[in-house]
Amino acid sequence: MFSPFAQGLPPIPSGGGVDAGLVLLNMVLAIAWTLVAGVSFAIVIPIGMRLFSALTPGINELEELKKGNMAVALVFATFILSLSAVVVAILLKK
């Protein structure tokens, strides 16, 4: 079974005890990738929101969201989830 999320997993140690160095290395790498993902999302999401606003002239999405327009909220949320999927795909690419 192939899963794109399993690409970056470390090898399972064979027998014996737990290698503390390998555990520490995996913890450091997990924190580093979390920071990379956070910075990536912090850059891409605002750019994507501006691009979405530029592609939909005549509608002020933030004003519509303040009015409680659920249709705009669903479209906006779907757009942000799509951007997130693209960023995750890029980060998991080898």
Buried (B, 14 or more C-beta within 10 A) or exposed (E): EEEEEEEEEEEEEEEEEEEEEEEEEEEEEEEEEEEEBEEBBEEBBEEBBEEBBEEBEEEEBEEBEEEEBEEBEEBBEEBBEEBBEEBBEEEEEE
